[in-house]
Amino acid sequence: MIVEQYFIENKWRKETDQNEDGTEYYYYALDIADGFSFISNSDDETFDGEWTVGFFDCSPSMKFDDEEQLDALILIARDGIELGAEEKQEFVDFCLDDITELIKGFATAHKETVEPIRKYNSGMGALLCNGCSTIMATGEEAWSGNRLYCDTCEIETKQ
């Protein structure tokens, strides 16, 4: 389980933003290298004070909810940072490619256990793609729809 104190103790950057209705929310981010960042869910998306962390701009999306696993992953990533700029980018690309393949395999193998992602979205509701977090539906369809992936990610998980 990841709690907010984890981010504070480990000096993650706190980012603040606003929803369309003007209400503020915040989340935490940790940059490992250019194009390789960890990002938490936002405070208005936590459940019972539990946070999740994923890679920024990663498709399919991945979420971690265990501090020990996250610490190990950060340690591995930071070990690669000692490399030169070109080697560092190769390392980042290598890690992202491998992790993306693992997630695709996991998503395909466990598709029946994956739940639709629904967000409050200022009361309108939103159904998000489990792969890329694109909004697939809003309104009533967001609360009743059971799609897991957008058309693009659905094709990727079948490959």
N, C-alpha and C positions, 0 to 999 in steps of 0.2 A: 504494500500500500504506500502511496506517495501522499504526503500531507504538505500544506503550504510552507511549513517551517523548513522543509527540505530545501526549497528554492532559496529561502532567505539565508540559511546556513551555508549554502554552497555558492552564494553570490551570483545567482541568476539575475538577469536584467528584467525589471518589471516594466511592462509596456501597458499603456492605458489607451483606450479607444472609446468610441460611442456607437451605440446602435442607431438605427434609423430614427427611432423615437426620441433620441437624445440621452437615453440612460447610459451611464458610463459602465464599462467593464474593464477588467485587466487580466493579463496573462503573463507568463514568464518565458524568457528565451535565453538560450545559451549558444553562442556562436563558437564552433570548433574551427572552421576554416571558411573561406569564401565559398558560398553555395552549400555549406554543410552546417546546419543549425538544428538544434532541438527546440521545440516549442510546446508549451503546455496548453491544455484546454483553458478556457476563460473561467473566471470566478463564477459567472452565472451558469456555467455548464457542469459544475462540480456536484457530486451527490454525496451527502453525509461527510463533507470535507475531504473527500478523496479526489485526487487529481490524476490526470493521465498526461503522458508526454509522447510526442511523435517527432518525426523529422519534418522540418519545414519544406513545403512544396514537393512532396514525395508522392508518387503514384505507383502502385496503390498505397493508400495511407496505412500507417502502422502506429499502434499505440502501446505504450509500456505503462504498467501500473504497479511495478515493483521496484523499490529503491535500489536493491542489490543488483538486479539485472541492469538497471539504468546506469548505476555507477560503473559496472564492468564494461558496458558499451562505451561510456564516455572515456574511460581509461584506455581502452583499445584505440579509440579514435585519436585521443591526444598523443599516444605513443607514435602515431604516424605523422604528427605535426612536426617532429624534429627533422623531417626530410626537407630537401630543398623545394622551392616553389613548384617546379615542374613535377617532381616526384610526389609532392604533397597532393597536387591535383589528380595525379594518376591514382594515388591511394584513395582519395575521396571517391573518384569515379568507380574504382574497384569495389569499395565498400558498398556504395549505393547500388551498383549492379547486382552484387551478390545478395544483398538484403532484399532488393526488389524481387529477385527470383525466388528467394525463400518465401516471401510474403505471398507471391502469386501462387506458389505451390501450396502453401497453407490455406489460402483462401479457396482454392479449388477443392482441396481435400476435405475442408471443413465447412463447405458452403452451407450445409444444412444447419450448422450451429451458429452461423453469423446472423446477427440481428440487424434490422434496418436502423439507420441512424436518424433520429428525429430531434429537431431543435425547436425551442419555443418561438424564436424569431419574432419578438415583440407581440406575441399573441396570435400571429398569423399561422405559425407552424411551418416547418420546412422538413422535407425528406431529402437527406444527403446521400450521395454516392459513397459507398464504403471504400471505393478505390481512390477517388480524387477529390472527394468532399464537395463536388458540384451540387448545387440545389437542383433536384430532379422534379420536385413538386412542392406546392404551397397550398395553404388552406386545408379544406377537408381531406383532400387526397393525401396530404402529408401525414395525417393521423391514421388513415385507413390503408394506405399503400404498403405493399410488402416488397417492392423492388429493392435489391441490394446494390446494384451497379448501374451506372449510366451505360448507354450503348457502346461507347468507346472502351470502358473498362470491362464490360461483359465479354467483348471480343478478346481482350488481352488475357483474361483469366481462363478462357477456353483454349488458348494456344499452348 
